[in-house]
Amino acid sequence: MLLKKECHRLFFRWQTWVALLIEFLIIITQAITINPANANFTNNAFLHLTGFDGTGLGSRFYYFILPLTCALAAGSTFQEDKQTHFLKAILARRPTYKYLVTTLTSSFLVGGIIGCLPLIIEGCHFFLHYSVKRLPEHFELMPIAKGGWGYPIFSTHPLLFWLITIIIIFIFSGLFSLISLCASYYELRKGIEIVIPFGIVFISLLLSNLLNISEISITYLITPTFSNDYPYSFYALIGYFLLGIGTVALLTWRKSKKDVFD
């Protein structure tokens, strides 16, 4: 029951609607700025999608700003609960660990939904108007590189590959929200916890460019077309997820052992 209430509360925060608005504007930007020659080269939905087409601005901005929108939607509830004294009321009836687990679960679910919902709606739109059949094997504008981890799936079952990318976005969007939530365990200036996931992703992008190792960049890794340009990207995705979820678990365990008001 508490989990349901937490999810409902997160969905109807003004921050959540602002995050969704930003994401939908980027999706629209993708549709406006996509190279018409590429999009209309053949009747295929996947040549239009954000993250699959590299000519539109949406593919570059959506995944770059995703940590910020997900954290904005579901990453600061802990501090809000402390400031509004809602936390005291909850802990008077439930153990600390139950509250933390419920808050983390709701943050992960809502953050994940916020991250992938615009992509799902975009996909449904183009799937209704264009073909979802697989592209020819030697297609000139193939959005997924042949050496990429997803090419065997995309070349035979493109819709299944799209679903896998949505799941990846859901997981990482939820993880961005969790990182922001864990940052709010500490006494930071209001709003700083929202920027921290974006800061981590931005640092990974800088390191990627400085060291010329593209697999370091989280932005590249979660973008379907860019992710499949690098040979070890899928392993890097798994590594980042395990590192992130391990950090969240450790910080939450430490917090559960202390007074949450410290």
C-alpha positions, 0 to 999 in steps of 0.5 A, a space after each residue: 500500500 505504501 509503495 502504491 502511494 509513493 508511486 502515485 505521489 511521484 507521478 503527480 509532482 510538478 517536477 515529474 510533469 516538467 521532466 516529461 515535457 522536456 523529454 517530449 520536446 526533445 522527441 519532437 525536435 528529433 522529428 523536426 531535425 531528422 534528415 528527410 533524405 535518410 528518413 524517407 529513403 525507405 519505408 521503415 519506422 526504425 529510421 525515424 526513432 530517437 536513438 536509432 537515427 543519428 541525423 536528428 538532434 533528439 538522438 544526441 540530446 535525449 540520452 544526454 539529458 536523461 539523468 537530469 530529467 529522471 532525477 528531477 522526477 523521482 530523486 529528491 523525495 527523501 529530502 522533501 520528506 524530511 523537510 515536510 516532517 512526513 518522514 517522522 510520521 512514516 517512521 512512527 509506524 514503520 521501520 526505517 529499512 522498510 521506508 528506505 526500500 519502499 522509497 527506493 523501489 518507487 523512485 526506480 519504477 517512476 524514474 524508469 517509466 519517465 525515461 522510457 515513456 516518451 520513447 514508447 509513445 514515439 515508437 507506437 506512432 512510427 510503428 503505426 505509420 511505417 513498416 516494422 519489417 527488418 531492413 535488407 542485409 546490406 542496407 546502406 543506412 543500417 542504424 545498427 553497426 554489424 559489429 555491434 552487440 545488437 546487430 544479430 537481433 536487429 537484423 532478424 527481429 528489429 522490434 525485439 531489439 527495440 524492446 531490449 533498448 527500452 528495457 535498458 533505458 528503463 533500467 538506467 533511468 531508474 538507476 539515475 533516480 536512485 543515485 539522486 535519491 541516495 545523494 539526498 541522504 546527505 545534507 546538500 544544498 537544495 537541488 544538488 542531488 538532482 544534478 549529481 547523476 547528470 554530473 557523473 554522466 558528464 564526467 564519463 563523457 569527458 573521460 571518453 573524449 580525453 582518453 579516446 575510449 568511447 565505451 567509457 561514456 554512459 551517454 554513448 552506451 545507452 544510445 542504441 545506434 552509438 552503443 553498437 559502434 563499440 565492441 565491448 559496449 554491452 559489457 560496459 553497460 552491465 558493469 555500470 549497472 552493477 557498479 551503480 546498483 552496488 553503490 546504491 545498496 551500500 549507501 542505503 545499508 549505511 543509512 539504515 544503520 544510522 538515524 535518518 535525520 542525521 
